[in-house]
Amino acid sequence: MARDRKPSRRRNRVLAVSVAALVVGGTALAELPASAASLPKGHDVSSHQKNVNWSSAKAKGAKFVYVKATESTNYRNPYFGQQYNGARNAGIIRGAYHFALPNKSSGRTQAAYFVRNGGAWSADGWTLPPALDIEYNPYDAKHKCYGLSKAGMVNWIKSFSNEVKRLTGRRPVIYTTTHWWNTCTGSSRAFASNHALWLARHNSADAGSLPAGWSFWSFWQYDNSGSLPGDQNLFNGSQAQLRKFARGH
């Protein structure tokens, strides 16, 4: 996903219905894995994309989008309203995500801030569950896991998840990479049974190995640019299953 706090630069970034893990073939990934063409296509945006042309995104095939709402407890995407409400008005299923900085405050505190500033959920069929973006620290390369032990990171994520569940009724989707997850949580299997996986793996013909515990991904961010604004994503199911997932079934 795009880091949109200063200094600004690009960051390399369980489903409620039962769908099999997708295996796609091919060599180079131009935009969309050929054998995944039937899956709902979506994207994610932040302030980096500014005011998005949602009618254009819809015309280009966007079925869903995740919009960055917050980071830590002192940042809110200034374009959030235009992006989040604009997507809904264009007929695109949308959800909000929070970029975690576990070294700044507790998971519970950041979850509460997120929900207050756009991370809510309703069973209207148009709102994806809140998402937690957790990955290597983009601000301090020496503390890639934010200075937390593996157990401490697991507890931080649990705290965030529990508060989101308490406030919204949904467990958050977890966005991460396999490498970060296995490195910083010690390959924790504590979340796979009740948290949808949003996997980041770019410029690849398939989603590759999954973080410990998960047997399939729900969303796959497969590239950081393409026909849609922001990062390019797929949903691992049909359009009807995507709508069902949004409703909480």
N, C-alpha and C positions, 0 to 999 in steps of 0.2 A: 504494500500500500504506500501511498505517498505521505511522507512526513511533511506537515504543513506548518510546523513551528519554525522560528528562526533558530539557527541558520537553516535556510531552506535548501533542500536537495531531495532527490528521489531516494526512497528506501526500497531495497529488494524485499520484496515482501516474500446424539446419534439420531441421525434422521429419524423422525417419528413414524415414518413408513418404512417397511423393509424392502430395500432394493439392493441388488448385488453390487459388489465392488466392480467398477468399470475398468476394463483393460483395453487400451486403445493401441493400435499399431501404427507403423509409419516410421519415417526417418527424421526429417526436420519439421519443426512446428512453425508454420508460417503465421497462421492466426488461430485456426480452430482444428483440432485433430479430426481428420476426415471421418473416422468411424464414430465420432461423438456429435456429428452434425445434427442429430435428432434431439439432443438434450437441450433444455432451456438455457439460453445464453444470457449472461448478465454482466455486471461490472461493479466496481466500487470507486467512490470518489471522495475527495476531501477539498479543502480550500484551494488546493493546487489547481483544480479544474474551474474554480470561480463559478460564474453563473452558467449552468449547463443548459444546452438546447435540448429539452426533453422530448419535444415532438420529433426531432431528428434522431435521437437515441431510440425512440420507440420505432420509428420507421426502419431503422437499421437492425431491428430484431431484439432489442433489450426486453427481457421478460422480468428481470428483477435487478435491484441495485442495493448495495449497502453504502450508507453515507456516514462519513466520520462525524461524530457528534462532539466528543471530548477527548482530552488527554490529561492524565493526572487529575488534579483538582483545581487547575487554574487556567485552563484553556477550553474554549468552545469554538467550534468552526463558525466563522462569521457568515459563511454562505449556507449554513445548515438549513435554514428555513426555505430558501429558494430551491435547494437541492432535494430535500426530503419531501416537502409539499408539492414541489414541481413534478417530481417523479409520480406521485400518487395522482395528481391531476391529469397526467399524460396516460394513465392506465398501466403504470409499471408497479409491480409489487416492490415495496421498499422496506428497509430496516436500517437501524443505526448501529454503529460500532464505537467502541472506546479503545484508545491506545493506552495500554497499561505502562505505568512507570512504578514498579513495585518498590523501588528504593525511596519513593517520595512520601507514601502514606499507605495505610492498610488497604486490603482488598475491599473491605466493607465500606470504608470512606470513599474510595474511588467509585465503587458501584453506586452509592447513593448520589454522588455528584453526577454521574452518567445518567441515571434515571431521571433526575431533576432537570436535566438539560438535553432531553431528546431521546433518551434510551428507554422509553416506555414501550409497552406492547398492548395490543388489543386483538381480540379474536375476530377481526373483521375480514379476514382473508386477503388483506392487502398489506399486512404488517408482519415482517419477518421477526423472529425472536431477536432480542438484543445480542450483540456479538462482542466478544473480548478479543482484541488484537494483542497477542503476547509473543514477543520475538526478541532477538538480540538487541541489547541496549544501543541505540543509535547515537547517544550522546557521550558515551564513555566506553571505548573499546577495551579498556583494561578490566572493566566490570561487566562483561557481556551478560551475565545472569543477575545483574543489579546488586551484586554483593550478597545475595541470599544463598543459603545452603539449599540443597535439593529438597530436603524436607520443608524448609522455610518457604520455598517457592510453591510447593504443593499446597501448603496451608494458606498461602496468599490467594491462590486461585480458588480454593474452597471458600474462603471468606468472601471473595468477590461474587462467586456463583450463588452462595447462600443468600446474600443480600439482594441480588437481582431476582432470585426466585421469590423471596419474601415480598418484594415490592411490585413485581410484575406478574408472578405466577408462572414464569417460564425460566428454565435453565438457559444460560447464554450459550450460543454457538461459540466454539473456540477456534480462532484463527491462529495458525502457527506453522512452523516448518518441522519436518521430522527431526532434523539435526538439533534444532533448538530444544524441542521437547525432550528428546532423549538425553541431551546434555544437561539441561537446567532443571529438569524435574526428576532426573535419575530414571528415565523410562517409566514414569508412573502410569499405572493402569487404573487409577482411581476415578477417571472421568468418562471413560469411553462408553459405559453402559447408559448414561443419561445426558450426555452432551454431544451435540452434532459437531462433526469435524469440518472445518473450513481449511483445507490444505493449500499451502503456497508452494508451488514448484513450477518454476518458469522455464520456458523455451525447451520443453521436453515433450516427447511423443506420448508419454503416459504419466500418471500421477506418481509412480514409483512406490517405494516402501512407505508405509504409514507410521505415524507415531505409535508408541507402545500402547496396546490395548484396543485400538480401533481396527476393525476388519474392513471398513469401507469409509469413503469420504462422502459428505453430503454436498459440499461445495469444493470446487477446485479452482484456485487462481492460477491460470496457466501462463499468463504473460502480463507484462506491465504496460503494454500499449497494444492498440489494435483499432478496430472500427468504432468501438464505443469509447466515450470519455473515460479516462482512468485505466485501472487494471481490468483485465479480461477474466471472466469466470464462467463456470458451468455448474449446473445443478444436476445431481446424480439421480434423476428420475424424470417422470413426465411432467407436463404443465399442470395436470390435475393433481399430481402428488405434491408439486410445489405449492399450489394453493391450499392443499390439505395441511401441509407442514406449516404454512403461515397461520392457519386457523388454530393450530395446536393439537391436531389429531394425528 
